[in-house]
Amino acid sequence: MSFRYVGFAKTVLIALVLATTPLFAINIILNQFAERRAITEMEAMGQVSIHRAEEAISTTVSLLQRLDRDGVQTCSAEDRVIYEKLIVEHGMIDAIGLADAAGQRMCIFPDRELAGKIILPPVRTDGPLVGIGMLDRDYLGARAAVISWDLKDQTRLFAEVTPAVIAMDPGPEYLRSYRRAELRLGDNLLWYNVGGYNSEESSPESVLSVDVNSELYPLVARITAPASAALYVVKDLKVVAAAACAGIAVLFVAIGIWLSWRPESEANDEFIAAISNGEFIPFYQPVMDIESLRLRGCEVLMRWRRPNGTIVSPGQFMAYAENNGHIFDMTRHMMRVSCEEVGELYGENPDFKLSINLFAGHFQDREVVADIKSIFENSNISFQQIVVEVTERHPLEDMEQARKIMAELQALGVRIALDDVGTGHGGMAYLQKLGVDIIKIDKMFIDTISSDDNSTTIVDSMVELADNLGMGIIAEGVEQEEQIERLLELGVTAAQGYYFAKPMPANEFIEFAARTEEEARERGRLAAEAAAAEQAANEAALADAAA
């Protein structure tokens, strides 16, 4: 059945439902809409709070680490001058000082009435280097936090973070008077608490509650509000919907007929013609072993080569292709053409990997498994050479179904890579539930890895996580030699990016593979000659000594 008939049938069905559904059904729909909107607003409030808290902790810890590295670790007059300068530079910091192992304040600048007070938990030799305590001072429901960094002598540098930095977004007006917002650090420390609503006095079904968790720290923002507060935004719509139900149904039928039977848009005609004409072609970006500088394989990237020879990047057409369902045919085409263009190269190099990008829609049914089987089963590229990349930027609607499909691919020998790690929806959930084999570090973290401690820390954590889970790891977007050196220090051995080569047509990639292999052999020959010369020199020296 054509898309036109399907669209028309759906439109008529919707119109009949709108015409015959009783008024209570409309109320249910509007209530659900109102609750979803309220949940979205509450999630946004929680995300703002988590972001502010993460930024406050990370910035403060980086500041204290810098003081430690610079040897500014005492209560001396010279160090107090530096503390004063940093407080002026960082508006979020109210005070800087030192505390002893018991958590008692030793000195603080500017002077506060904290002498003799326990402001931090005691030092634990087996605990983290970062500690957090809370003071009684508050601002609009937010408490002042004390963030510390352990020194080698069991004393601690600490900074007092102003409460204003964590003050939560009050949210839309219709929720502001009813909601309750909390931000907790761990199980016991309440950092922020505002609002008079008490959800414990209400039944669970009458309460809207949202928890937003930090992926960096043990932070949880909880927003609660009565479900009745959300209905404010649809109270007028309920009256209008009840009166206009029949009219809307007729309007939907008219619109559906017009949309279903009008000519296809010019843009869609052009796109379909481009698919039929084979204008979408694969480009190949090499993936390199950064220790040996040998080629490990490539990632297949889609490009649109128009008849006039101009190349269109995927950012200009990929969303359209995914939304209109064209991406499935386009992906199959990429796999077939890749087999034809680089199959011989991969047959000669069984260790090479071919990475293919899939999007969330590919994991809604088993069709992608059948596609990979039919295309690669009798080709020069084995299943063991294929890597399927799934991006973290777009959420998978059915995680359980996606996991089954990925497991079936892995049973064939295909490996699963999680792309854009750290930038999207999945986070740890994707790593735990999907059973991926490879982590790909996003270019966003690689860009600043040589200059930003936070990026280095994040990449280091990813490497440690990959090692612990037995996963491979690849750095994307490498463009500078300094980045290569830093990645090697962190234990990353595979990378891709413009430092090595940009995405290229098949003929250029095959030439690149031959050239890099020749260069690797030459390096090996020179190394062998140097080793032989050194051994000969050592033997000659021993002979001279014996004589």
C-alpha positions in Angstrom: 0.0 0.0 0.0 1.4 3.4 -1.0 2.2 6.1 1.6 -0.7 8.2 0.2 -3.3 5.5 1.0 -1.7 4.9 4.4 -1.7 8.6 5.3 -5.3 9.0 4.1 -6.5 5.9 6.1 -4.8 7.2 9.2 -6.3 10.7 8.8 -9.9 9.2 8.4 -9.4 7.0 11.4 -8.2 10.0 13.5 -11.2 12.0 12.4 -13.6 9.2 13.3 -12.1 8.9 16.8 -12.3 12.6 17.3 -15.9 12.6 16.2 -17.1 9.7 18.3 -14.9 9.7 21.4 -16.9 10.9 24.4 -15.9 14.1 26.2 -14.2 12.2 29.0 -11.7 10.8 26.5 -10.8 14.4 25.5 -10.3 15.3 29.1 -7.9 12.3 29.5 -5.9 13.4 26.5 -5.7 17.0 27.7 -4.8 15.8 31.2 -2.0 13.7 29.8 -0.7 16.5 27.7 -0.7 18.8 30.7 1.1 16.3 32.9 3.7 15.7 30.1 4.3 19.4 29.8 4.6 19.8 33.5 7.0 16.8 33.7 9.1 18.4 30.9 9.2 21.7 32.8 10.1 19.9 36.0 12.9 17.9 34.2 14.2 21.2 32.8 14.3 22.7 36.3 16.1 19.6 37.6 18.6 19.6 34.8 19.4 23.3 35.4 20.0 22.5 39.0 22.2 19.5 38.3 24.2 21.5 35.7 24.8 24.3 38.1 25.9 21.9 40.8 28.2 20.0 38.5 29.8 23.2 37.3 30.2 24.5 40.8 31.8 21.3 42.1 34.1 20.8 39.0 35.2 24.4 38.9 35.9 24.5 42.6 37.8 21.1 42.6 39.9 22.3 39.6 40.7 25.5 41.6 41.8 23.6 44.7 43.9 21.2 42.6 45.6 24.1 41.0 46.4 25.5 44.4 47.8 22.1 45.5 50.0 21.9 42.3 51.3 25.4 42.9 52.2 24.6 46.5 49.7 27.1 48.0 48.8 24.9 50.9 49.2 26.9 54.1 47.7 29.7 56.2 50.7 32.0 55.6 50.2 35.6 54.7 51.6 35.0 51.2 49.1 32.2 50.6 46.3 34.3 51.9 47.1 36.9 49.3 46.6 34.2 46.6 43.4 33.1 48.2 42.1 36.7 48.1 43.0 37.0 44.4 41.2 33.8 43.5 38.0 34.8 45.4 38.0 38.1 43.5 38.4 36.2 40.2 35.8 33.6 40.9 32.5 35.1 42.0 31.1 31.7 43.0 33.7 31.3 45.8 33.0 33.1 49.1 36.0 31.9 51.0 39.1 29.7 50.8 40.9 28.0 53.7 42.5 24.9 55.3 40.9 22.3 57.5 42.6 19.5 59.6 42.0 15.7 59.3 39.0 15.9 61.7 37.3 18.5 59.4 37.9 21.4 61.7 38.7 24.8 60.2 42.4 25.8 60.6 42.2 29.2 58.8 39.9 30.8 56.3 40.0 33.9 54.2 38.1 36.2 54.5 37.8 35.4 58.2 34.5 33.8 59.2 33.0 32.7 62.5 33.9 29.1 61.9 36.7 28.7 64.4 36.5 25.4 66.2 33.6 24.2 64.0 33.5 20.9 62.2 32.8 21.9 58.6 33.8 18.7 56.8 33.7 15.0 57.4 36.9 13.4 58.8 39.6 12.3 56.3 39.3 8.7 55.2 42.5 7.2 53.9 40.5 4.9 51.7 38.1 7.6 50.6 38.0 10.0 47.6 40.3 13.1 47.5 37.3 15.3 47.2 35.0 16.0 50.2 31.8 18.1 50.5 30.2 19.5 53.6 27.3 21.9 54.1 27.0 25.1 56.3 23.9 26.4 57.9 24.1 29.7 55.9 21.5 29.7 53.1 20.1 31.8 50.3 16.6 31.3 48.9 16.6 27.7 50.1 20.2 26.9 49.0 22.9 26.1 51.6 26.5 27.2 51.3 28.6 24.2 50.3 32.2 23.5 51.5 34.2 21.6 48.9 37.6 20.2 49.9 40.7 18.7 48.3 42.9 16.3 50.4 46.6 17.2 50.8 49.4 14.7 51.4 49.7 15.7 55.1 46.0 14.9 55.7 45.1 18.6 55.9 42.6 19.8 53.3 42.2 22.9 51.1 38.6 23.9 51.1 36.5 26.5 49.4 33.1 27.8 50.4 30.7 28.0 47.5 28.1 30.8 47.6 24.5 29.5 47.9 23.4 31.7 45.1 25.2 29.6 42.5 22.9 26.7 43.1 19.5 28.5 43.4 17.2 26.5 41.2 15.2 27.8 38.3 11.8 28.6 39.8 10.0 27.2 36.7 6.8 28.4 35.0 4.4 30.5 37.0 1.6 27.8 37.1 4.0 25.4 38.9 6.0 27.9 41.0 3.5 28.2 43.9 3.0 24.5 44.2 6.2 22.6 43.5 8.8 21.4 45.9 12.5 21.2 44.8 15.3 19.4 46.5 18.9 18.8 45.5 20.7 16.1 47.5 24.4 15.1 47.5 24.5 11.4 48.4 21.9 10.1 50.7 22.1 12.6 53.6 23.3 16.0 52.4 20.5 18.4 51.5 22.0 21.2 49.4 18.8 22.9 48.2 15.2 22.7 49.5 12.5 25.1 48.6 8.7 25.0 48.3 5.9 24.0 50.8 4.3 21.1 48.9 4.4 17.8 50.9 3.9 14.8 48.6 3.7 12.4 51.5 0.3 13.8 52.4 -1.1 13.0 48.9 -1.8 9.7 47.1 0.9 8.6 44.7 -1.4 8.9 41.6 -2.0 12.6 42.4 1.6 13.5 42.6 4.0 14.4 39.7 7.6 13.6 40.6 10.8 13.9 38.6 14.3 12.7 39.6 17.3 14.0 37.6 20.6 12.3 38.3 24.1 13.6 37.6 26.4 11.4 35.5 29.4 13.0 37.1 28.7 13.2 40.9 26.2 11.5 43.3 23.7 14.4 42.9 20.0 14.0 42.6 17.5 16.8 41.9 13.9 15.9 42.9 11.0 18.0 41.8 7.5 17.2 43.0 4.2 19.0 42.4 0.5 18.1 42.7 -0.9 16.8 39.4 -3.8 19.2 39.7 -1.4 22.2 39.3 -0.5 21.0 35.8 -4.1 21.2 34.6 -4.0 25.0 34.7 -2.6 25.2 31.2 -5.4 23.2 29.6 -8.5 24.5 31.5 -9.6 26.7 28.6 -8.8 24.0 26.0 -11.2 21.6 27.7 -14.1 23.9 27.0 -13.0 24.6 23.5 -12.3 20.9 22.7 -15.7 19.8 23.9 -17.5 22.3 21.7 -15.4 21.9 18.6 -14.9 18.1 18.5 -17.1 17.5 15.4 -15.7 20.5 13.6 -12.2 19.4 14.2 -13.0 16.0 12.9 -14.3 17.4 9.6 -11.3 19.7 9.3 -9.0 16.7 9.8 -10.7 14.8 7.0 -10.4 17.8 4.6 -6.7 18.3 5.5 -6.0 14.6 5.2 -7.5 14.4 1.7 -5.5 17.5 0.6 -2.3 16.2 2.1 -2.7 12.6 0.8 -3.6 13.4 -2.8 -1.6 16.4 -3.6 1.6 16.0 -5.7 4.8 15.0 -3.8 6.9 18.0 -2.8 9.7 19.1 -5.0 12.2 18.3 -2.2 11.0 14.8 -1.7 11.0 14.2 -5.5 14.6 15.4 -5.7 15.6 13.2 -2.8 14.0 10.0 -4.1 15.6 10.7 -7.5 19.0 11.1 -5.9 18.5 7.7 -4.2 17.5 6.0 -7.5 20.4 7.6 -9.3 23.0 6.4 -6.8 24.0 9.9 -5.8 24.5 8.8 -2.1 28.0 7.3 -1.9 30.3 6.0 0.8 33.4 7.9 1.9 35.9 6.1 4.1 37.8 7.7 7.1 40.8 5.6 8.3 41.0 4.4 11.9 44.7 4.2 12.9 46.7 2.4 15.5 48.5 5.4 17.1 51.3 3.3 18.6 52.4 1.5 15.4 50.8 4.0 12.9 49.3 1.0 11.1 45.8 1.1 9.6 43.1 -0.7 11.6 40.2 -0.1 9.2 37.8 2.7 8.5 34.4 4.2 9.2 31.9 4.4 6.3 30.4 7.9 6.1 27.6 8.8 3.7 28.0 11.7 1.3 25.6 13.1 -1.3 27.4 13.7 -4.6 25.2 15.8 -6.8 25.3 15.5 -10.6 27.3 18.7 -10.9 30.0 17.0 -8.7 29.4 19.0 -5.5 29.5 17.0 -2.3 26.8 17.5 0.4 27.7 16.7 4.0 25.3 14.4 5.9 24.3 17.2 8.3 22.2 18.7 5.5 20.2 15.6 4.6 20.5 12.9 7.3 17.7 14.2 9.6 15.3 14.4 6.6 16.3 10.9 5.5 15.7 9.5 9.0 12.3 11.3 9.4 11.0 10.1 6.1 12.2 6.5 6.3 14.6 6.8 3.3 17.6 6.0 5.6 16.9 2.2 5.4 17.4 2.0 1.7 20.3 4.4 1.8 22.1 2.3 4.5 21.6 -0.9 2.5 23.1 0.9 -0.5 26.1 2.0 1.6 26.8 -1.6 2.7 26.5 -3.0 -0.8 28.7 -0.4 -2.4 31.3 -0.8 0.4 31.5 -4.5 -0.4 32.1 -3.7 -4.0 34.6 -1.0 -3.5 36.8 -2.2 -0.6 35.9 -5.9 -0.4 39.1 -7.0 -2.1 41.2 -4.9 0.3 39.4 -6.3 3.3 39.8 -9.9 2.0 43.5 -9.4 1.9 43.6 -7.8 5.4 41.4 -9.9 7.7 42.3 -7.7 10.7 40.7 -4.6 9.2 37.4 -3.4 10.6 34.6 -1.7 8.6 32.4 0.6 10.8 28.8 1.2 9.6 26.6 3.9 11.2 23.0 2.9 12.1 20.3 5.1 13.7 17.7 4.3 16.4 15.1 3.2 13.8 17.3 0.3 12.7 16.9 -1.3 16.1 13.1 -1.4 16.1 13.0 -4.7 14.2 15.2 -7.5 12.9 15.4 -6.2 9.3 18.9 -4.8 9.8 20.1 -8.3 10.9 18.7 -9.8 7.7 20.3 -7.0 5.6 23.7 -7.5 7.1 23.5 -11.3 6.5 22.3 -11.0 2.9 24.9 -8.4 2.0 28.0 -9.6 3.7 27.5 -13.4 4.1 29.0 -14.3 0.7 31.3 -11.2 0.3 35.0 -10.7 0.9 34.2 -8.8 4.1 33.5 -11.2 7.0 31.0 -10.6 9.8 34.0 -10.5 12.2 35.3 -7.4 10.3 32.1 -5.4 10.7 31.5 -2.9 13.4 28.0 -1.4 13.8 28.0 2.1 15.4 25.0 3.3 17.3 25.0 6.9 18.4 24.2 8.1 22.0 22.8 11.4 20.7 19.4 9.9 19.7 17.6 7.7 22.3 16.6 4.1 21.5 12.8 3.8 22.0 12.9 0.1 23.0 16.1 -0.8 24.9 15.1 -4.4 25.3 14.4 -4.9 21.6 17.6 -3.0 20.7 19.6 -5.3 23.0 18.2 -8.4 21.4 19.0 -7.2 17.9 22.6 -6.3 18.9 23.0 -9.6 20.6 22.0 -11.4 17.4 24.5 -9.3 15.5 27.2 -10.1 18.0 26.4 -13.8 17.7 27.4 -13.5 14.0 30.7 -11.9 15.0 29.7 -8.3 14.4 31.0 -5.9 17.0 28.9 -3.0 18.5 30.4 0.5 19.0 28.7 3.3 21.0 29.4 6.5 19.2 29.4 10.1 20.6 29.9 8.8 24.2 29.2 11.4 26.9 27.2 13.7 24.7 23.7 12.3 24.6 20.8 10.4 26.3 22.3 7.0 27.1 25.3 7.4 29.3 26.0 4.5 31.6 22.6 2.9 30.8 23.7 2.2 27.2 27.0 0.7 28.3 25.3 -1.5 30.9 22.2 -2.6 29.0 23.4 -2.8 25.4 26.5 -4.8 26.0 28.6 -2.7 23.5 32.1 -3.8 22.5 33.7 -0.5 21.7 33.5 3.1 23.1 34.1 6.0 20.7 35.2 9.2 22.5 33.5 12.2 21.0 35.5 15.0 19.3 34.2 17.4 21.9 36.4 15.9 24.6 39.4 15.4 22.3 39.5 19.1 21.2 40.5 20.2 24.7 42.3 17.2 26.0 45.7 18.9 25.8 44.6 22.1 27.7 41.6 21.2 29.9 41.9 19.1 33.0 38.2 18.3 33.0 38.4 16.8 29.5 41.5 14.8 30.5 39.7 13.5 33.6 36.6 12.5 31.6 38.7 10.6 28.9 40.8 9.0 31.7 37.5 7.7 33.2 36.3 6.4 29.9 39.6 4.5 29.4 39.4 3.0 32.8 35.7 2.0 32.3 36.5 0.4 28.9 39.4 -1.5 30.5 37.3 -2.7 33.4 34.5 -3.9 31.0 36.8 -5.4 28.4 35.8 -2.9 25.7 37.9 -1.3 22.9 38.2 2.4 22.7 38.6 4.8 19.8 39.2 8.6 19.9 37.4 10.6 17.2 38.3 14.0 15.7 42.0 13.9 16.4 43.7 16.8 14.7 46.9 17.6 16.5 50.1 15.7 17.5 49.7 17.0 21.1 46.4 15.1 21.3 48.0 11.9 20.1 50.7 12.2 22.8 48.1 12.8 25.5 45.9 9.9 24.3 48.9 7.5 24.4 49.6 8.7 28.0 46.0 7.9 28.9 46.2 4.4 27.3 44.2 5.0 24.1 45.8 3.3 21.1 43.2 3.8 18.3 42.0 7.0 16.7 40.6 8.7 13.7 40.6 12.3 12.5 42.0 14.9 10.1 45.5 14.4 11.7 45.7 11.1 9.8 43.2 11.6 7.0 39.9 13.1 6.1 37.0 11.0 4.8 37.9 10.0 1.2 36.5 8.1 -1.8 37.3 4.4 -2.1 40.2 4.7 -4.6 42.0 7.2 -2.3 41.4 5.0 0.8 42.8 2.0 -1.0 45.9 4.1 -2.0 46.1 5.3 1.6 46.0 1.7 2.9 48.9 0.7 0.6 50.9 3.7 1.5 50.6 3.3 5.2 51.5 -0.3 5.0 54.6 0.5 3.0 55.6 3.1 5.5 55.1 0.7 8.3 57.3 -1.9 6.6 59.9 0.7 6.0 59.9 1.7 9.7 60.2 -1.9 10.6 63.2 -2.4 8.3 65.0 0.7 9.6 64.3 -0.4 13.2 65.7 -3.9 12.5 68.8 -2.4 10.8 69.3 -0.1 13.8 69.0 -3.0 16.2 71.4 -5.1 14.2 73.9 -2.3 14.1 73.7 -1.8 17.8 74.1 -5.5 18.5 77.2 -5.6 16.2 78.7 -2.6 18.0 78.1 -4.3 21.3 79.7 -7.5 20.2 82.7 -5.5 18.8 83.1 -3.7 22.1 83.1 -7.0 24.0 85.6 -8.5 21.6 87.9 -5.4 22.1 87.5 -5.7 25.8 88.4 -9.4 25.7 91.5 -8.7 23.6 
